[in-house]
């Protein structure tokens, strides 16, 4: 089986030629039925330049598309929409995921070029990565295109559903497994502290997270099985979910307006689907919603227990985002 190496010379010409060809599939370069597993070094090799530069160590790891040869210590890394984990590990990504429909993860405060994922892949080529990390939403054709630019590792959905496992996998890929252990120690310590403070402040009061969809003003509710919100709030912090959220079999769903009075939550965290609450359109929609008779009938609204929050870190379950969620929960829920 041919392995995709780190050879940088010729990437541009290979990529251009590949774009003109059709029918290229992942199967030609990767084993068809490789099992998804944590990155593991099965071989190590050296790639020597003709100019006599120092050898670059590589290793072979396996993802759901098969085997891929990656640097042992990559220097220029992108983890598309998973930049949070790199930041938590002290690594600055070379580009940041950007979608013009909703923007980027502003809370990371990165000062790096944006990669418009709806635009040309050549923008990624120009950034000269030596490792590309993609995630569950990518397809085989997209993966193959990325692989023509640099070694690409695809994280499967079953790993993405666990914040800790995702951090450990990304740390392994970038050669920082010890750093991940330290980050997780700090993470677990913070969870324990915040859990105790919230338990004292809230007792048996329930909390739920809702999202207003700014296009049609419909409302989504996040249940206990939601991997971005449910894992932290209801599993790690052991906060009480209202019965409606507990009964949900899906991670999130549209909440019918007539069901709002049945929600039964003592506290409501509310985020917009895109933009901020300071945006004129969003601010107007929020006011109209909270002033409506049906919303005024909700106990949490009557008590002033509705908390509009910034969306970008509430809509991801990554490490840095979860630290920010915990900080905000303490600010909102404790004296």
For each residue, the residues with C-beta under 8 A, 3 or more apart:
1: 30 31 66 67
2: 29
3: 60 67 68 69
4: 29 68 69 147 151 152
5: 47 58 69 151
6: 47 56 58 69 70 71 130 150 151
7: 10 11 47
8: 11 128 130
9:
10: 7 13 14
11: 7 8 14 15 125 148 149 150
12: 15 16 125
13: 10 16 17
14: 10 11 17 18 148
15: 11 12 18 19 125 148 149
16: 12 13 19 20
17: 13 14 20 21
18: 14 15 21 24 145 148
19: 15 16
20: 16 17
21: 17 18 24
22:
23:
24: 18 21 28 144
25: 28 140 141 144
26: 29 30 65 66 140 141 143 144 147
27: 30 32
28: 24 25
29: 2 4 26 66 144 147
30: 1 26 27 34 65 66 67 68
31: 1 34 66 67
32: 27 66
33:
34: 30 31 62 63 64 65 66 67
35: 62
36: 63 64 156 158 159
37: 40 62
38: 168 169 172
39: 61 62 63 70 153 169 172 173
40: 37 61 62
41: 44 59 60 61 72
42: 59 60 61 62 67
43: 59 60
44: 41 57 58 59 72
45: 57 58 59 69
46: 55 56 57 58
47: 5 6 7 55 56 58
48: 52 53 55
49: 52 53
50:
51:
52: 48 49
53: 48 49
54:
55: 46 47 48
56: 6 46 47 71
57: 44 45 46 71 72 73
58: 5 6 44 45 46 47 69 70 71 72
59: 41 42 43 44 45 69 70 72
60: 3 41 42 43 67 68 69 70
61: 39 40 41 42 67 68 70 153 173
62: 34 35 37 39 40 42 66 67 68
63: 34 36 39 66 68 153 154 155 156
64: 34 36 154 156
65: 26 30 34 68 140 143 154
66: 1 26 29 30 31 32 34 62 63
67: 1 3 30 31 34 42 60 61 62
68: 3 4 30 60 61 62 63 65 147 151 152 153
69: 3 4 5 6 45 58 59 60 151
70: 6 39 58 59 60 61 74 131 151 153 173
71: 6 56 57 58 74 75 130 131 151 175
72: 41 44 57 58 59 175
73: 57 174 175
74: 70 71 77 130 131 173 174 175
75: 71 130
76: 94 127 128 129 130 131
77: 74 86 91 93 94 129 130 131 132 133 174
78: 83 93 94 95 115 124 127 129 131 132 133
79: 82 83 85 86 93 133 135 170
80: 83 97 115 117 132 133 134 135 138
81: 97 105 135 137
82: 79 85 86 133 135 155 166 170 318
83: 78 79 80 86 87 93 96 97 105 108 110
84: 87 88 105 108 316 318 319 320 321
85: 79 82 88 89 166 167 170 171 318 319 320
86: 77 79 82 83 89 91 92 93 170 174
87: 83 84 90 91 92 93 108 110 320
88: 84 85 167 183 318 319 320
89: 85 86 167 170 171 174 176 179 180 183
90: 87 176 179
91: 77 86 87 174 176
92: 86 87 110 112
93: 77 78 79 83 86 87 96 110 112
94: 76 77 78 112 113 127 128 129
95: 78 112 113 114 115 123 124 127 129
96: 83 93 104 105 108 110 112 113 114 115
97: 80 81 83 104 105 114 115 117
98: 103 104 114 115 116 117
99: 102 103 104 116 117 118
100: 103 116 118
101: 118 274
102: 99 273 274 275
103: 98 99 100 106 274 275 312
104: 96 97 98 99 108 114 312
105: 81 83 84 96 97 108 312 313 316 321
106: 103 109 310 312
107: 310 312 313 320 321 324
108: 83 84 87 96 104 105 320
109: 106
110: 83 87 92 93 96
111:
112: 92 93 94 95 96
113: 94 95 96 123 127
114: 95 96 97 98 104
115: 78 80 95 96 97 98 123 124 127
116: 98 99 100 119 123
117: 80 97 98 99
118: 99 100 101
119: 116 123
120: 123
121: 124 125 145 146 149
122: 125 126
123: 95 113 115 116 119 120 126 127
124: 78 95 115 121 127 129 132 146 149
125: 11 12 15 121 122 128 149
126: 122 123
127: 76 78 94 95 113 115 123 124
128: 8 76 94 125
129: 76 77 78 94 95 124 132 149 150
130: 6 8 71 74 75 76 77 150 151
131: 70 71 74 76 77 78 150 151 152 153 173 174
132: 77 78 80 124 129 146 147 149 150 151 152 153
133: 77 78 79 80 82 152 153 154 155 170 173
134: 80 138 142 143 146 152 153 154 155
135: 79 80 81 82 138 154 155 160
136: 155 156 157 160
137: 81
138: 80 134 135 142 143 146 154
139: 142 143
140: 25 26 65 143 144
141: 25 26 144 145
142: 134 138 139 145 146
143: 26 65 134 138 139 140 146 147 152 154
144: 24 25 26 29 140 141 147 148
145: 18 121 141 142 148 149
146: 121 124 132 134 138 142 143 149 150 152
147: 4 26 29 68 132 143 144 150 151 152
148: 11 14 15 18 144 145
149: 11 15 121 124 125 129 132 145 146 152
150: 6 11 129 130 131 132 146 147
151: 4 5 6 68 69 70 71 130 131 132 147
152: 4 68 131 132 133 134 143 146 147 149
153: 39 61 63 68 70 131 132 133 134 173
154: 63 64 65 133 134 135 138 143
155: 63 82 133 134 135 136 159 160 166 169 170
156: 36 63 64 136 159 160
157: 136 160 161
158: 36 161
159: 36 155 156 162 165 166 169
160: 135 136 155 156 157 166 227
161: 157 158 227
162: 159 165 166 227 231
163: 166 167 231 232 317 318 319 322
164: 167 168 184 187
165: 159 162 168 169
166: 82 85 155 159 160 162 163 169 170 318
167: 85 88 89 163 164 170 171 180 183 184 318 319
168: 38 164 165 171 172 177 180 184
169: 38 39 155 159 165 166 172 173
170: 79 82 85 86 89 133 155 166 167 173 174 180
171: 85 89 167 168 174 176 177 179 180 183
172: 38 39 168 169 175 176 177 180
173: 39 61 70 74 131 133 153 169 170
174: 73 74 77 86 89 91 131 170 171
175: 71 72 73 74 172
176: 89 90 91 171 172 179 180
177: 168 171 172 180 181
178: 181 182
179: 89 90 171 176 182 183
180: 89 167 168 170 171 172 176 177 183 184
181: 177 178 184 185
182: 178 179 185 186
183: 88 89 167 171 179 180 186 187 319
184: 164 167 168 180 181 187 188
185: 181 182 188 189
186: 182 183 189 190
187: 164 183 184 190 191 319 322 323
188: 184 185 191 192
189: 185 186 192 193
190: 186 187 193 194 323 326
191: 187 188 194 195 236 237 326
192: 188 189 195 196
193: 189 190 196 197
194: 190 191 197 198 237 326 329 330
195: 191 192 198 199 236 237 238
196: 192 193 199 200
197: 193 194 200 201 330 334
198: 194 195 201 202 237 239 329 330 333 334
199: 195 196 202 203 238
200: 196 197 203 334
201: 197 198 333 334 335
202: 198 199 205 207 239 240 266 267 333
203: 199 200
204: 240
205: 202 240 266 267
206: 239 240 241 242 264 265 266 267
207: 202 233 239 240 241 265 266 267 268 269 333
208: 221 222 241 242 244 245 263 265 267 268 269
209: 221 222 229 233 268 269 270 271 314
210: 219 220 221 222 255 268 269 270 271
211: 219 220 222 252 270 271 272 273 311 315
212: 217 218 219 270 271 272 273 282 285 286 289
213: 216 217 218 219 220 273
214: 217 272 273 274 275 281 282 285
215: 273
216: 213
217: 212 213 214 285 289
218: 212 213 254
219: 210 211 212 213 254 255 257 260
220: 210 211 213 252 253 254 255 273
221: 208 209 210 244 245 248 252 253 254 255 263
222: 208 209 210 211 226 228 229 230 245 251 252
223: 226 230 241 245 246 247 248 249 250 251 252 253
224: 230 234 235 241 245 246 248
225: 230 248 249 250 251
226: 222 223 229 230 231 251 252
227: 160 161 162 230 231 251 317
228: 222 231 251 314 315 316 317
229: 209 222 226 232 233 314 317
230: 222 223 224 225 226 227 233 234 235 241 251
231: 162 163 226 227 228 234 235 236 317
232: 163 229 235 236 237 317 322 325 326
233: 207 209 229 230 236 237 239 241 325
234: 224 230 231 237 238 239 241
235: 224 230 231 232 238
236: 191 195 231 232 233
237: 191 194 195 198 232 233 234 326 329
238: 195 199 234 235
239: 198 202 206 207 233 234
240: 202 204 205 206 207
241: 206 207 208 223 224 230 233 234 245 246
242: 206 208 245 246 263 264 265 266
243: 246 247 264
244: 208 221 247 248 255 259 262 263 264 265
245: 208 221 222 223 224 241 242 248 265
246: 223 224 241 242 243
247: 223 243 244
248: 221 223 224 225 244 245 251 252 253
249: 223 225
250: 223 225 253
251: 222 223 225 226 227 228 230 248
252: 211 220 221 222 223 226 248
253: 220 221 223 248 250
254: 218 219 220 221
255: 210 219 220 221 244 259 260 263
256: 259 260
257: 219 260 294
258: 261 294
259: 244 255 256 262 263
260: 219 255 256 257 263 294 295 297 298
261: 258 294 297 298
262: 244 259
263: 208 221 242 244 255 259 260 268 298 300
264: 206 242 243 244 299
265: 206 207 208 242 244 245 268 299 300
266: 202 205 206 207 242 299 300 303 305
267: 202 205 206 207 208 300 305 307 333
268: 207 208 209 210 263 265 298 300 301 305 306 307
269: 207 208 209 210 307 309 314 332
270: 209 210 211 212 286 306 307 308 309
271: 209 210 211 212 308 309 310 311 314 315
272: 211 212 214 275 276 277 279 282 286 311
273: 102 211 212 213 214 215 220 311
274: 101 102 103 214 311
275: 102 103 214 272 279 281 282 311
276: 272 279 282 310 311
277: 272 282 283 286 308 310
278: 282 283
279: 272 275 276 282 283
280: 283 284
281: 214 275 284 285
282: 212 214 272 275 276 277 278 279 285 286
283: 277 278 279 280 286 287
284: 280 281 287 288
285: 212 214 217 281 282 288 289
286: 212 270 272 277 282 283 289 290 308
287: 283 284 290 291
288: 284 285 291 292
289: 212 217 285 286 292 295
290: 286 287 295 296 301 306
291: 287 288 295 296
292: 288 289 295 296
293: 296 297
294: 257 258 260 261 297 298
295: 260 289 290 291 292 298 301
296: 290 291 292 293 301 302
297: 260 261 293 294 301 302
298: 260 261 263 268 294 295 301 302
299: 264 265 266 302 303
300: 263 265 266 267 268 303 305 306
301: 268 290 295 296 297 298 304 305 306
302: 296 297 298 299
303: 266 299 300
304: 301
305: 266 267 268 300 301
306: 268 270 290 300 301
307: 267 268 269 270 332
308: 270 271 277 286
309: 269 270 271 314 328
310: 106 107 271 276 277 313 314
311: 211 271 272 273 274 275 276 314 315
312: 103 104 105 106 107 315 316 321
313: 105 107 310 316 320 321 324 325
314: 209 228 229 269 271 309 310 311 321 325
315: 211 228 271 311 312
316: 84 105 228 312 313 321
317: 163 227 228 229 231 232 321 322
318: 82 84 85 88 163 166 167 321 322
319: 84 85 88 163 167 183 187 322 323
320: 84 85 87 88 107 108 313 323 324
321: 84 105 107 312 313 314 316 317 318 324 325
322: 163 187 232 317 318 319 325 326
323: 187 190 319 320 326 327
324: 107 313 320 321 327 328
325: 232 233 313 314 321 322 328 329
326: 190 191 194 232 237 322 323 329 330
327: 323 324 330 331
328: 309 324 325 331 332
329: 194 198 237 325 326 332 333
330: 194 197 198 326 327 333 334
331: 327 328 334
332: 269 307 328 329
333: 198 201 202 207 267 329 330
334: 197 198 200 201 330 331
335: 201
